[in-house]
Amino acid sequence: MRQDKGQEKIEKSADVKDGYNVGLSLLRAFMCFSVILCHFWGNFDTGWRGWLSFFKGYAVPVFMLMSFFLTEKTLMSYDKKKIRKRLERLLIPFVLWPLVYWLVYNIVDLCKSGYGLGCSITDLLWQLFMGHSPKLNVLMWYQFDLIILSLLLAAIIYVFRKNYIHILCACMMAAWLLQYSGWNKLFFGGLRFEMTYPLGRLAEMFPYAACGFLMAHFGICKKLEKYQGGGIYNCSFVYLHS
């Protein structure tokens, strides 16, 4: 019996290792580094470090695509508890961190008034509402868009159970139309700072979210693993001609 239990543990651990995607983990780590470069290393476009400037614009699209690639099973489960847990994981930091920022900034401002870190209740409310207050944390627009898009995809999949693929593709085309026609900027460009970026970037992020979901849904990565050489050649060809 002990040998059987030991064998079961070994098999389970082997399954976990086999299901672990090392490539995605490495990509996520490198994209985290790219995000840091975007915000804290302003002069890396020249010299031997210039190659890093090529990747800095891919961090947000990669993370958005990867988020929905990894949550495809949750969205397709039609399980309200799983979807609720996913939303809770997104909402808790979205609400908690602004409160932490607001408290810390105001405490520091009381102790060191010359720093000018004081934030009003209005700043906090805008941060909690849109994730994009200039005095707290403008970077959480991404979390706002991730929550909205998660709700949108979950609703599309739940309502259009037989035709959700067609609806997702139609929404992707509508998002591209909004961007390239200039309507997206026309609709959201004139709004106040706290609203223009979180709302305006929904159309920009939706295609990445839908593509990530569809890639997982149709098992694109698993299919490409069988034709690694061809996949590398095709990706290189598309990049060189883009």
N, C-alpha and C positions, 0 to 999 in steps of 0.2 A: 504493500500500500504506500509506504514512504517513497519507494522508487517511482511509483506511478505519479504521486503528487509532485515529486521533483521534476519528472519529465514534463508534466503539464506546465509547471512554472517556466521551464526552459522554452517550451513551445510558445507560451504566451509572450515571453520576452522577445523571442525571435520574431513573432508577428508584429510586435510594436516597432522593432527596428526595421522590419521590411516595409511597414507602412509609413515610416518617417521619411519625409522628402528632404534630403540634405540640400538639394539645389534651392528649394524655396527658402530654407533657413539661411543659407549663405546670401541669397538675393536680398532677403529682409534685412540682414545685418549691414550689407553694403548700402542699401537705400537709406537706412537710419543714418549712416555716415554722410550720405549725400544731403540729407535734410539739415544736418549740423553745418555742413559747408555752405548751404544756401543762406543760412541765417547768421553765421558767425565768422565766416572766412570770406571777406569781400574781394580780395585780390588774388585769385588763383586762376585767372583766365590766361595768364601768360607764363612762359617758361616751361620747365619740365612738368609742372603741375597742370598745364592747360588741358590735358585730356580729361581731368575731373569735371571741367565745365560742361562737357558733353552729357554727363549723367545727372547733373543737378536738377534738370527739368523733368526727369522721369520718376522722381521719388514719389510724388503724390499720385500720379496715375498708376504706378505699380502697386502702391499700398491699397488704393481703391479697388483695383482689379483683383488683387490677392484676397482682400476681405470677403468679396462675394464669391470668389472661387472656393474659399474654405467654408463658407456658410451655405453652400448650395443644398446640402442634405437637410439642414435645418429648415430652410425655406420650403423645400419640397416635401417635408414630413407632414404638413398640414396639422402639426401638433402645436396647439396654442401655448402650452406650457414651455416648450423648447423655444418658440419664438419670443415669448415673454421674457425668458431668462436671457436670451440674446439682447433684447432691448434694455433689460436691467443692467447688463454689463456695459452697455454704451451710455446709459443715462446716469449711472452713479458717478463716474468721473466727470461727466459733463456738468453735473450740479455741484459735486463736492469741491473740485479744484477752484472754481471761481470764489467760493466761500473762503477757502484757505488763502487764496491770493488777496482777497479783499481785507481779511483780518490782518494778515501779515503786513501788507502795505500800509494800512492805517496805523497799526502799532508802531511800525518803523517811523512813519511820518510824525507821530506824536513824540517819539523819542528824539528824532533828528528832523526837525521841521524844515531844514534847508534842502532836503532831498526831493521834496515835492511829489511824494508818492501817494498822497491822500486821494481816496476814491469815494465818490458819493454813492448813495443808494441807487441813484439812476444808472450809474456806471455798472453796478452789480446786476441790476435788473436787465439791462441790455445784454450783459454777458450771459446771464442765465437764459435769456430769450433767444439770442442769436449766436452766442458763442464768439462774439467779435467786438468786444469793447476795447478801444484803443488804450485805455488805462489799465486793463487787466491782462487779457490773454487773447490776442487776435487770432492765434493759430488754431483755436478750437472751432473755427468755421468748418474745419474738416470733420470734426465730430458731429457738428450740427447736420452737415450734408449726409454723413454716413447714417445717422438716425433717420432722417427724412427718406433717403433712398431705400433703406431697409424696410421701412413701413410701406413705401410705394411698391417695391417688388413683392413683398408679402401679400399686399392687397391684390395686385395683378394676378399672382399665381393662385390665390384663393378664389377670386371671383371668376376669372377666365380659365377654369381648370383644363378645358380642352383646347383652348386657343391662346394660351398665355405666351407661347413662343412668338406668334404673329403680333401680339400686342407689344411685346418687348422690342421686337424689330421695328415696329411702327414708331414706338416712342424714341428709339435710337435715331431714326431718320428725322423725327421732329426736333430732337435735341441738336442734331447737326445743322438742320435748317435754321434754327434759332441763332446758332453761333455764326454761321457763314453768311447769313443774310444781314447780320447786324442788328436784328430785332432784340436779341438778348441784351446787348448793351443799351439799346433804346429803352427797353422796359425797366432795367434795373440800374443803369449807370447813373441816373439822376437821384437815386435814393440816398439817404444819409449813410455815412460811412459804416455804421453798425449793421446795415441791412444789405448794402449793395453787393458785397463780396459773398456772404453766405447764400443769398438767393440767386445771384448771378452765376455762381459756379455750379448750381444744381444741374443745369443743362450741359455744362462741361464735364461733370463727373458721371452723369447717367450712362453714357456709352461705355465707360470703363467698368462700371458696376454690372451692366447687362452682359458685357463680353466675358467678364470673370465668371458670372453665373453660367453662361452658355458653354464656356470652355469646360467647366466641371460637369455640367449636365450631359454633354455629349462625349465626355472622356477624351478630349483633344490631346491632353498631355500623354495619356497612356498610349494613344495611337501614334503620337510622334516618337515615343520611345522605341518603337519598332523600326522607325526610319530616321534614325538620328542624323545620318549623313545627309539625307535629302532635306531634312528640316533645317539643318545648319545652312545648306546651300541656298534654300528658298529664302530664309530670313536675311542672309547676306545680300541676295539679289534684290529683295525689296528695299533694304537699307540703301544700297548703292544707287538705286534708281528713284529714291524719294527726294 
